[in-house]
Amino acid sequence: MSINIRKAVISDAKAISVLILRLTKKYVCPTCDLSVHSVLLDSMSEENIKTYLSANYFYAVAVNMNDDIVGVAGIRDYSHLYHLFVDEGSQGKGLSRQLWEVVKDESLKNGNSGHFTVNSAVNAESVYLSFGFNRTEGIRNRDGVVDIPMALDTVC
């Protein structure tokens, strides 16, 4: 199946939200305290995605031949990888790496000197390690949100 990666636009907000909400409920929420599920999921609502797309975030989407969004990567301030999700049917084909490369390259073009951060879900750490990220500290629990802070310094 042919996949096209392009810059996300405001009209993609609903499809982005649907994708990341479904995957977050399945993969991220089980690792976090129940008390933060609604706050976490609300941050990924269609309205919030529209806000991100209108602000200091750059999003790239992977679109299949049916024009369905099957992957998304979002980066804040061209330095903090905020979202990286790939639909289960498209996982294991290098799509997350392709999306990461797009947002990384866009960030470097827009003044990033090569330093990136991400707060990895516990079960996503291996993906970020494969991109070259390293833990900056251990698994942490911030008011119920469990993640692993990671950083990457690229050679430009």
N, C-alpha and C positions, 0 to 999 in steps of 0.2 A: 504494500500500500504506500502510495506517495504522500509524503508529509511536507508541508510548506511552513517555514517559520517566518513570522512577520511581527512588526511592532503592533502592540495591542491598541485599540481605539475604544472610545467611550461605549460604543454600541456592543463591545465584547464583554462588558461588565457582568451582565447576567450569566452568560455561559461560563465565564471565569469563576464567578461565585459558586455556581452549581457544582462545577468540577472540584474546586478546592474544599467546599463544605462536605461533599460526599467522602472525599479521601481523608479529610481531617477527622470526621466522625469515626471512620474505620481504623485509621492508623495512629492518630495523634491523641485524640481524646482518651483512649484507654490507658495512656501513660500519664495522664494528668488527673488531678483531683476533680471529682465531680462538681465541686463548688465553682470551678472556673470554666466549665464547658460552655455555658451560655455567653460569657464574656468573650471567650476565644472565638466561638462561632459567629458572634455578632460582628467581630472585627473583619470577618470575611463576607459580610452581606453585600448584596449588589450595590447598595448605596455607598458603603465604605469603599468598595472597589472603584466605583466612579470617582470618589474623592481622591483615592490614590492616583488614578489615571490622570487627574486634573492637577495634581500637585507635584511634589519632588520625587516621584517614582517613575521608573521606566519598566514597562512590562513587555515581554515578548510572548507570543502564543504560537503553538504548533497546531496546524489545522490539517485535517485529512481531506481526502478527495470529496467528501460530502459536505465540506465546509464546517465540520464539527471541531471544536477546540478539544484537543486530546492531551495538551500539555501547556503549562504556563510557568514563566519565571518572572519575578518582580524584584527590582532592586531599589532601595531607598538611598537617595543622595549619591547615587552612583558608587556606593561603597558597602552597603549592608544588604546581603541577599535576604529578602523578606519572604518571598514565596517561591517554591519550586515543587511543582506537582505534575505527575504524568499519570494519565488514565491507566488503569490496570491492564487493559488490552494492548497498550502501547509500551509497557514497561519491558526492560531487558533488551532494548534495541538501540541503546545509546542516545535516546531522545533527551534525557535529563542533561547529559553532557553537552549536547548540541544547544539546548536552551541556555545553559550556564555560559557557554562560550559566547553566545550572542549578547547576553546582558553584560558579561565581562568586557567584551570588545567595545560595546557602546559606552561603558563606564570609562574605559581607558581613553576613548576618543573625547570624552567630556571632562577630562582633567584628573581622573583618578590616577594616582602615582603607582598603583599596583598593590594597594593594601585593601583587603576585603574581609568582612566578618559575616558570620551566620550563627543563628541560634538553632542548632540542629535538634530535630525530634530524636529521641533516644534510638528509635529503629531506623533512622536515616543516616546515622553517623558514617557508615561504611561508604555511602555515596559521596559524601563530602571529603572523606579521607582519600577516595580515588581521584578527586579533583585537585588534591594537594593541600586541602585545609588540615589544620592540626588543632587539637584541643588547646584552649587557653586556660581552662580549669576543668574540674570534673563535672559530673552530672549535678545539676543544681535544681532546686525547687524554689521558684519565686512565687510566693503566694498561691501555690497550687499548680503553677505551670512548670512542668518538668522539661528541661532541655539541656543541651551541651553547647556552651559557647566555643566557637571555633574561629580561627583566622587563617588567612592565606596572604603571603607576600610573594608577588610574582616578580620576575626579573623582566624589566621593560627594555 
